[in-house]
Amino acid sequence: MSKKSLIQIRIESEEKDILEKKLKILNMSISDYTRFLYKHGEILLVPEQVQKDIRGLSININQIARRLNGGSVTQEKVILELQDLVLEYKKKYIR
């Protein structure tokens, strides 16, 4: 689709700085960012520590699933391990 329409806006220099930082973090152009906002309403930035925690949680769940599928652990033990993981992340993120 050929893009022929141009939209211009005026913003404060501080707002421009914030926008440029977001664009750098998201690795997006201003055009892509604006089109995404138009279509989806918002872009959420997930803090790096939360991303690391999600990756770690995924690894833990995969390890538990492998052990369960391999027969080296009982279903009851898996349930206890998953409950421990849930409690760990509740303590960290729910106050």
URHU-V434648 format. One record per backbone hydrogen bond with DSSP energy under -0.5 kcal/mol. NH is the residue of the N-H (numbers start at 1). CO is the residue of the C=O. If there is no record, write none. Layout:
nh,co
NH,CO
NH,CO
This chain:
nh,co
4,2
16,12
17,13
18,14
19,15
20,16
21,17
22,18
23,19
24,20
25,21
26,22
27,23
28,23
33,29
34,30
35,31
36,32
37,33
38,34
39,35
40,36
41,37
46,44
47,45
51,47
52,48
53,49
54,50
55,51
56,52
57,53
58,54
59,55
60,56
61,57
62,58
63,59
64,60
65,61
66,62
67,63
68,64
69,65
70,66
71,67
71,68
72,67
73,67
78,74
79,75
80,76
81,77
82,78
83,79
84,80
85,81
86,82
87,83
88,84
89,85
90,86
91,87
92,88
93,89
94,90
95,93
